[in-house]
Amino acid sequence: MTAIRGLAFLLLLQAAGEAITHALGLPFPGPVVGLVLLLGCLPLSWVREPVSAAADVLLGNLSLLFVPVGVGVVTHLDLVSTYGIPLLVVIVVSTWLGMATTSLVMKAMTRSPSGDPDRG
């Protein structure tokens, strides 16, 4: 029951994000705004616990979420054969850039105010 409450909360935040982007005419997707709202709500235990339970359920069934992607690839093999190399390059480069950016942000966030990384 807690996981269902967490999933409902996630969907509510996504809908709120969509509403905010449409109302304000923001140039980025509503689910991104929903994630920012979720980030602001995570310190609250009554939000964190159900969302954690929902995340556990979703991660436990993650392999099922790849089935539609696999079917889509098989359905469009002609496009994969035509654009496969450029797609592979874009996937590798964007993954590398995402990992590098995450690393730099994490390094900057964990740096202590005194400049000594060993001291908190």
C-alpha positions as CSV (number, residue, x, y, z in Angstrom):
1,M,0.0,0.0,0.0
2,T,2.9,2.4,0.7
3,A,4.3,1.8,-2.8
4,I,1.0,2.7,-4.4
5,R,0.9,5.9,-2.3
6,G,4.4,6.7,-3.4
7,L,3.6,6.0,-7.1
8,A,0.5,8.2,-6.8
9,F,2.7,11.0,-5.3
10,L,5.2,10.7,-8.1
11,L,2.4,10.9,-10.7
12,L,0.9,13.9,-8.8
13,L,4.3,15.7,-8.9
14,Q,4.7,14.9,-12.6
15,A,1.2,16.3,-13.3
16,A,2.0,19.4,-11.2
17,G,5.2,19.9,-13.2
18,E,3.2,19.6,-16.5
19,A,0.7,22.1,-15.2
20,I,3.4,24.6,-14.2
21,T,5.3,24.3,-17.5
22,H,2.1,24.8,-19.5
23,A,0.8,27.7,-17.3
24,L,4.2,29.5,-17.4
25,G,5.2,28.5,-20.9
26,L,8.5,27.1,-19.7
27,P,10.8,25.7,-22.5
28,F,11.5,22.4,-20.8
29,P,9.5,19.2,-20.0
30,G,7.0,19.1,-17.2
31,P,8.5,15.9,-15.7
32,V,11.7,17.8,-15.1
33,V,9.8,20.4,-13.1
34,G,8.1,17.5,-11.3
35,L,11.5,16.1,-10.4
36,V,12.6,19.4,-9.0
37,L,9.4,19.5,-6.9
38,L,10.2,16.0,-5.7
39,L,13.7,17.0,-4.8
40,G,12.3,19.8,-2.6
41,C,9.8,17.3,-1.0
42,L,12.3,14.5,-0.2
43,P,13.4,15.9,3.2
44,L,9.9,15.2,4.4
45,S,9.6,11.7,5.8
46,W,6.0,11.4,4.9
47,V,7.0,11.8,1.2
48,R,10.4,10.0,1.3
49,E,9.1,6.7,2.7
50,P,6.3,6.0,0.2
51,V,8.5,7.3,-2.7
52,S,11.3,5.0,-1.6
53,A,8.9,2.0,-1.5
54,A,7.6,2.9,-5.0
55,A,11.2,3.2,-6.2
56,D,12.0,-0.3,-4.8
57,V,9.1,-1.8,-6.7
58,L,10.0,0.0,-9.9
59,L,13.7,-1.0,-9.7
60,G,12.6,-4.6,-8.9
61,N,10.8,-4.7,-12.2
62,L,13.1,-2.6,-14.2
63,S,13.8,-5.3,-16.8
64,L,10.1,-5.2,-17.8
65,L,10.5,-1.5,-18.7
66,F,13.0,-2.4,-21.4
67,V,10.6,-4.7,-23.3
68,P,8.9,-1.9,-25.3
69,V,12.3,-0.4,-26.3
70,G,13.5,-3.8,-27.5
71,V,10.3,-4.3,-29.5
72,G,10.7,-0.8,-31.0
73,V,14.3,-1.6,-32.1
74,V,13.3,-4.9,-33.7
75,T,10.3,-3.2,-35.4
76,H,12.6,-0.5,-36.9
77,L,15.7,-2.5,-37.8
78,D,15.8,-0.6,-41.2
79,L,16.3,2.7,-39.3
80,V,18.9,1.1,-37.0
81,S,20.9,-0.2,-40.0
82,T,20.7,3.2,-41.6
83,Y,21.5,5.4,-38.6
84,G,23.1,2.8,-36.2
85,I,26.6,4.3,-36.2
86,P,25.5,7.9,-35.6
87,L,23.1,6.7,-32.9
88,L,25.9,4.7,-31.2
89,V,28.2,7.7,-31.3
90,V,25.5,10.0,-29.8
91,I,24.7,7.5,-27.1
92,V,28.4,6.9,-26.1
93,V,29.3,10.7,-26.1
94,S,26.1,11.8,-24.2
95,T,26.6,9.0,-21.7
96,W,30.2,10.1,-21.2
97,L,29.3,13.8,-20.9
98,G,26.5,12.9,-18.4
99,M,28.9,10.9,-16.2
100,A,31.6,13.5,-16.4
101,T,29.1,16.3,-15.4
102,T,27.8,14.2,-12.6
103,S,31.3,13.6,-11.3
104,L,32.2,17.3,-11.5
105,V,29.0,18.3,-9.7
106,M,29.5,15.7,-7.0
107,K,33.1,16.7,-6.5
108,A,32.0,20.4,-6.2
109,M,29.2,19.5,-3.7
110,T,31.4,17.4,-1.5
111,R,34.2,19.9,-1.3
112,S,34.5,21.3,2.2
113,P,34.4,25.1,2.8
114,S,38.0,25.1,3.9
115,G,39.2,23.5,0.7
116,D,40.4,20.3,2.4
117,P,38.4,17.3,1.0
118,D,39.3,15.2,4.1
119,R,37.6,17.6,6.5
120,G,33.8,17.9,6.8
